[in-house]
Amino acid sequence: MSTLVEVTKDNVEFEVKNSSLPVLLDFWGPRCGPCMVLMPTVEELAVKYADKMKFCKVNTAENRRLAIELKVMSLPSFLFFRDGQEVARLQGKFGAAEIEGQIRTTLG
């Protein structure tokens, strides 16, 4: 079972923008090889930081409008939110160390 919350245009406001915790929003696609490689890492980080950060994911194949609204132009993309505002973004080529580093930075 996934520890990541599925986000769509219908629940992004509630799950991300109104979250009391900082949020990692993972944009991925079923045909994105690097996205699939990172998924187990993201699941592990979601467990590790479960009490400090909310982990969400967006399947861009099913939620293209949301990706466009948030200006996600490449996959994988990770957006980091605090108090409903985007505070950082990772796009393109990155790994577990960069993701965890940005989580720590976002948490302050």
Contacts in CASP RR format, 6 or more apart in sequence:
PFRMAT RR
TARGET T0000
AUTHOR 0000-0000-0000
METHOD contacts of the structure
MODEL  1
MSTLVEVTKDNVEFEVKNSSLPVLLDFWGPRCGPCMVLMPTVEELAVKYA
DKMKFCKVNTAENRRLAIELKVMSLPSFLFFRDGQEVARLQGKFGAAEIE
GQIRTTLG
2 43 0 8 1.000
2 57 0 8 1.000
3 43 0 8 1.000
3 46 0 8 1.000
3 47 0 8 1.000
3 50 0 8 1.000
3 55 0 8 1.000
4 26 0 8 1.000
4 42 0 8 1.000
4 43 0 8 1.000
4 46 0 8 1.000
4 55 0 8 1.000
4 56 0 8 1.000
4 57 0 8 1.000
5 15 0 8 1.000
5 54 0 8 1.000
5 55 0 8 1.000
5 56 0 8 1.000
5 57 0 8 1.000
6 56 0 8 1.000
6 57 0 8 1.000
6 58 0 8 1.000
6 59 0 8 1.000
7 15 0 8 1.000
7 16 0 8 1.000
7 25 0 8 1.000
7 56 0 8 1.000
7 57 0 8 1.000
7 58 0 8 1.000
7 63 0 8 1.000
7 66 0 8 1.000
8 58 0 8 1.000
8 62 0 8 1.000
8 63 0 8 1.000
8 66 0 8 1.000
9 63 0 8 1.000
9 65 0 8 1.000
9 66 0 8 1.000
9 69 0 8 1.000
12 66 0 8 1.000
15 23 0 8 1.000
15 54 0 8 1.000
15 56 0 8 1.000
16 23 0 8 1.000
16 25 0 8 1.000
16 54 0 8 1.000
16 56 0 8 1.000
16 81 0 8 1.000
16 84 0 8 1.000
17 81 0 8 1.000
17 84 0 8 1.000
18 84 0 8 1.000
19 54 0 8 1.000
19 81 0 8 1.000
19 84 0 8 1.000
21 52 0 8 1.000
21 53 0 8 1.000
21 54 0 8 1.000
22 52 0 8 1.000
22 53 0 8 1.000
22 54 0 8 1.000
22 80 0 8 1.000
22 81 0 8 1.000
22 82 0 8 1.000
22 87 0 8 1.000
22 106 0 8 1.000
22 107 0 8 1.000
23 53 0 8 1.000
23 54 0 8 1.000
23 55 0 8 1.000
23 56 0 8 1.000
23 80 0 8 1.000
23 81 0 8 1.000
23 82 0 8 1.000
23 84 0 8 1.000
24 42 0 8 1.000
24 45 0 8 1.000
24 46 0 8 1.000
24 53 0 8 1.000
24 54 0 8 1.000
24 55 0 8 1.000
24 56 0 8 1.000
24 78 0 8 1.000
24 79 0 8 1.000
24 80 0 8 1.000
24 99 0 8 1.000
24 103 0 8 1.000
24 106 0 8 1.000
25 56 0 8 1.000
25 57 0 8 1.000
25 58 0 8 1.000
25 70 0 8 1.000
25 78 0 8 1.000
25 79 0 8 1.000
25 80 0 8 1.000
25 81 0 8 1.000
26 38 0 8 1.000
26 42 0 8 1.000
26 55 0 8 1.000
26 56 0 8 1.000
26 57 0 8 1.000
26 58 0 8 1.000
26 76 0 8 1.000
26 77 0 8 1.000
26 78 0 8 1.000
27 57 0 8 1.000
27 58 0 8 1.000
27 60 0 8 1.000
27 67 0 8 1.000
27 70 0 8 1.000
27 72 0 8 1.000
27 75 0 8 1.000
27 76 0 8 1.000
27 77 0 8 1.000
27 78 0 8 1.000
27 79 0 8 1.000
28 35 0 8 1.000
28 36 0 8 1.000
28 38 0 8 1.000
28 39 0 8 1.000
28 57 0 8 1.000
28 58 0 8 1.000
28 59 0 8 1.000
28 60 0 8 1.000
28 75 0 8 1.000
28 76 0 8 1.000
29 35 0 8 1.000
29 59 0 8 1.000
29 60 0 8 1.000
29 61 0 8 1.000
29 75 0 8 1.000
30 36 0 8 1.000
30 59 0 8 1.000
30 61 0 8 1.000
31 61 0 8 1.000
32 75 0 8 1.000
32 76 0 8 1.000
34 75 0 8 1.000
34 76 0 8 1.000
34 92 0 8 1.000
34 93 0 8 1.000
35 75 0 8 1.000
35 76 0 8 1.000
38 76 0 8 1.000
38 95 0 8 1.000
38 96 0 8 1.000
38 99 0 8 1.000
41 95 0 8 1.000
41 96 0 8 1.000
41 99 0 8 1.000
42 55 0 8 1.000
42 57 0 8 1.000
42 99 0 8 1.000
45 55 0 8 1.000
45 96 0 8 1.000
45 99 0 8 1.000
45 100 0 8 1.000
45 103 0 8 1.000
46 55 0 8 1.000
49 55 0 8 1.000
49 103 0 8 1.000
49 107 0 8 1.000
52 107 0 8 1.000
53 103 0 8 1.000
53 106 0 8 1.000
53 107 0 8 1.000
58 66 0 8 1.000
58 67 0 8 1.000
60 67 0 8 1.000
60 72 0 8 1.000
60 75 0 8 1.000
70 79 0 8 1.000
70 86 0 8 1.000
72 79 0 8 1.000
72 91 0 8 1.000
73 91 0 8 1.000
74 91 0 8 1.000
74 92 0 8 1.000
75 92 0 8 1.000
76 90 0 8 1.000
76 91 0 8 1.000
76 92 0 8 1.000
76 94 0 8 1.000
77 89 0 8 1.000
77 90 0 8 1.000
77 91 0 8 1.000
77 92 0 8 1.000
78 89 0 8 1.000
78 90 0 8 1.000
78 91 0 8 1.000
78 94 0 8 1.000
78 99 0 8 1.000
78 102 0 8 1.000
79 86 0 8 1.000
79 88 0 8 1.000
79 89 0 8 1.000
80 86 0 8 1.000
80 87 0 8 1.000
80 88 0 8 1.000
80 89 0 8 1.000
80 102 0 8 1.000
80 103 0 8 1.000
80 106 0 8 1.000
81 87 0 8 1.000
82 106 0 8 1.000
87 106 0 8 1.000
88 102 0 8 1.000
88 105 0 8 1.000
88 106 0 8 1.000
90 98 0 8 1.000
90 99 0 8 1.000
90 102 0 8 1.000
END
